[in-house]
Amino acid sequence: LFCDFKDFAVYRFRRKGSFAKKFFVTTSLVAGAVGSAVAYAYYDPISRTKFEEKVPYGKDLFDYVDNTKDNIMRSVNYVTLFYLFYDNSVLENIASAKLEASLKAAIMSAESRVKMATEAKLLTIAAINEHAELLKNAVSSTKKADWDAVSRAVEKADKASREDLAEENEARNYLDSVRKIINEGKRSNVTRYNPLLINAVETVNKLDEQLDELKLAVRKTRDESRRINHFQDLIKRSRRVYADELKDLLPGLDGKVKDASLTEDDLNMLVAHAHLKVTQLRQQLADQQVVEEENIAKAVEEQRLLDNSHAKEELDLELKRLKDQLDVDYERRLVAKRREWEEEAEEHLRNVASAHSEHLEQVVRTQKQLCDIEQKQKVIEEAVGAERKWNSEQILNAQQKLEGIEVALNSRLAADIEHRRSKQFWIACQNLVASVVYGKKAGLTPEERRNPLLNELNVIKDSSVGDEYVQNVIRAFSEEIIHDGVYPEQDLRTRFSHVYKMARRVAKIDENGGGLMQYLTSYLQSAITFDVPRNYSFSFFESLDKIDPDVLDNYEILSRTKYFVDKGDLTSAVRVAQLLKGEPGRLARDWIRDTRVHLEARFLVDLLLAHAAVLNITTTYHVS
């Protein structure tokens, strides 16, 4: 084609005649002369000044050339040029070596600072424990209480606390420095996939977790010591009050003077005051015993809140540790996948380069053949027709593959939707199990912890539309379970402890009741008898532990029921408790009924959960 165009141009140029030839030559000479003059004037200042004065718009022309040159020079990225003319592997090795050196140095410094912070915190814990021990000895000692040692221990603990806080802050600053280096390495395209970054992140997370755990240990130790300090304040206040009373009684008595002599009247007054003080203390003791249960309950509640706070902090630390570990594992898998993808890409590029080289050779041979047979139009038309046919076949094959991919994607979409529905159904069943087993955890009383199952069942019903099995199981729930809920398992076990105590006291009372003497006799017998721990079979119908209801008494039945309740086998416990007779049977009637309702709900929930597991497995294997 190029040859044809060249021949055509020469032919047309010759047809124009001498006028066209003269015009072309003249124009070329003028353009060359003007270009040479402009180029010489651009590099020679004197010629440039004359050119700007004599030629119109000459100065504008040179200004445009200068601006264009500056823009081109500013747009050049010398870093890019360096990367183009330098081997990328060498640059990556240099950057990786620099990053690894800085990371290793920073990690060693951080580990050293964390070790120092750990030692400081251990010293703080030891100082707090030492202060607590000295305080206990000083409080328990009546004659030789070394309160100066207690004060020194307090100062030592405060000093150690300040030092360990400073060491902790310094260690965390070093860890932040390591994180800064890690982030800089990740932002760089050359070092972002260096394996040492993942190991460094894991090391920093472990050091951070170590500091958090020691910080929590110091807090626990300080909380335990705080109660002893409170006891010390009470003792000091009581001694100060007693000293003030003695000072008011005997103004001339100086308690700091040893071997002070007292008159008989002073001794009588002290004895009378001591008797009066003992009487007052006895009265206070009687009053204190009245409110003892409230104080104990308050102390237990404070300890429970403190334990909950510590447990929550430990849980937060564990969650943070798991999250950091998951992030590290994700980065590690990402690096491994990237390495695998790079190898595949390199292999693919080699194949493409080889195919491209072969294609270029084929194109060169084809062009040579076309130049050889450019006069043979028939052969060219046949080649064009064959190429068009091949392209049509390729397009048809690609269209068929595209249609197959579309069908597969639609099928996969439907399977994914079904799999997502099975997941939602399984999660709803798990929430239903939690409502039945644990109830409302925020409730303070058993009635408040009963959680109605209406919302959970509605969620399950909505997520399993068209599943007749699930609808039938939901319809099997009673109205009481749906709207009122069931008692949690722990409340039923706690409630049985009370029923067990009351039933043992009236175990000798039959269905006809009894008089006061019979109740007293039954109570005394339950008080002097003990329930010896024994092992019973978990299955009510096992041949090794068959029972005769006519032979067993209420004590034996209560013992078996308590054994099954302690083992968590409420089903066997209800079966045995139904054998109670007389007053114990009447006392356990409500507990048996509530436990049956709980077991009924638990059985239905287990059916739904098993069905959800089957659906989940089915959809998972179908999707995969």
Secondary structure, 3 states (H helix, E strand, C coil): CHHHHHHHHHHHHHHHCHHHHHHHHHHHHHHHHHHHHHHHHHHCHHHHHHHHHHCCCHHHHHHHHHHHHHHHHHHCCHHHHHHHHCCHHHHHHHHHHHHHHHHHHHHHHHHHHHHHHHHHHHHHHHHHHHHHHHHHHHHHCCCCCCHHHHHHHHHHHHHHHHHHHHHHHHHHHHHHHHHHHHHHHHHCCCCCCCHHHHHHHHHHHHHHHHHHHHHHHHHHHHHHHHHHHHHHHHHHHHHHHHHHHHHHHCCCCCCCCCCCCCCHHHHHHHHHHHHHHHHHHHHHHHHHHHCHHHHHHHHHHHHHHHHHHHHHHHHHHHHHHHHHHHHHHHHHHHHHHHHHHHHHHHHHHHHHHHHHHHHHHHHHHHHHHHHHCCCCHHHHHHHHHHHHHHHHHHHHHHHHHHHHHHHHHHHHHHHHHHHHHHHHHHHHHHHHHHHHHCCCCCCCCHHHHCCCCHHHHHHHHHHCCCCHHHHHHHHCCCHHHHHHCCCCHHHHHHHHHHHHHHHHHCCCCECCECCHHHHHHHHHHHHHCCCCCCCCCCCCCCHHHCCCCCCCCHHHHHHHHHHHHHCCCHHHHHHHHCCCCHHHHHHCHHHHHHHHHHHHHHHHHHHHHHHHHHHHHHHHHHHC
